[in-house]
Amino acid sequence: MEFVSVVILVALLEYMFFGLATGQARQKYEVSAPATTGNPVFERTLRVQQNTLEQLVVFIPSVWLFATYINPLAAAILGIVFIVGRALYFQGYVADPEKRGTGFAIGFVANAILLLGSLVGVIIAWAT
């Protein structure tokens, strides 16, 4: 379970990095708070941060439940896949919204496997 804990911490650090990148873009493109529009690069950076937060709501409990009911090592590996997917999503989306698809798909598939696997694991544990 320690690997899973580390993966969750790395995912949270990645999210903090996205938040810092959003703050830097806000300064660079002179988008004064509380505005959330202005420069397209700032808006894309902000969207990555917000989209990642939305994904973390599913990711964190799913990776933990998957580790508990299915397999901790598999959960950690899927968690790393999720983190890499989010990094690719960040890189692609900020550069050009049309390039966000691969990163999104990688992160989404990892999250879906974690969530569905957790559901199956809980049902099996409950049924036995």
N, C-alpha and C positions, 0 to 999 in steps of 0.2 A: 504493500500500500504506500510505502514511502515514495516509490517512483511516481505514483499517481498524484501524490501531494506535490511533488516537485513539478510535474507537468501542469497542474492547476496554477501553481505559483508563477510558472513561466508564462502561461496564458494571461494571467493578471498583469505581469510585467509588460507583456506585449501591448495590452490594452492601455496601460499607463504611457507607453511610448507613443501610441496613437494619439492620446490626449495631449502629450507634449508637442507632437507634430502639428496638431490642430492649433495649439497656442502659438507656435512659431509661424504658421501660415496666417493666423489672424494678425500678427504683428507685421509680417513681411508685406501683406497685401492691404494693410491698414483698414481692417474690418473691425470697427469698434464694438465692444460688447454693449448690449446684449444681441447685436445684429447677428443673424445666421446666414445672411446673403450678402453678396457683393462681388467678390472675385470667384470665378469658377474653380480655380485650384483650391482655394480655401473651402468652398462648398463641398468639393469632392473629398477633401481631407476630413471635414466634419462628418460627412456621410459615412466614411469608413469607420470613424470612431463610434458613431451611433449604431451602425449596423453590427459592429463587433459586440457592443454592449447587448444588443438584442440576441445575438447568438450565444453569448456567455450565459444568459439566463437558462438556456437549454443545456449548454455544454457542461457546466460545473456539476449540477446534480446528476446528469446522465453519465458522465465519466466516473463519478463516485459510485453510483449504483451498479454500473457495469462491472467495475472492479470488485464490488462486494458480492454480486450474484453470478458473475460469469468468470472473469479472469483478470487479475490486476495487471499482469504484463500486457495482455492484449488491450486493456483500457489505456494504459500508458502509451502504447504505440499509436493507437487511434487518436489519442490526445495530441501527440506530436504531429500527426498528419493534419489535425485540425489547425494547430498553430502555424504550420507551414502554409496551409491553405489561406489562412487569414493574412499572413505576410505577403503572399502572392497577390491576394485581393487588394491589399493596401497599395502595393507597387503598381499593379495594373490600373486600378481605379483612379489613383491620383494622376497618373500619366495620361490616361485616356479611358473614359468610362466603357468604351467598347472592349477594353482589354481586361475587364474584371471577371469575366466568365470562368476562366480556368480556376482561379483562386477561390471563387465562390463555390464552384462545383466540388472542389476538393474538401473544403470546410463543411459544406452541407452534407456530403455523403458520409464523412466521418461522424458528424453530429447525428445523422439519421441512424447509422449503425449503432452508435452508443445508446441512443434513445430506445430504439426497437429491441436491441439486445437486452437492455435493462428491463424492459417490459416483459420479455420472454423469461428472463431470469427470475424476476419477482413472481410471475405466474407459476413457474415450475416450483419455486421454493414454497409458495403458498399451497400448491396442490399436493405436496408431499408431506 
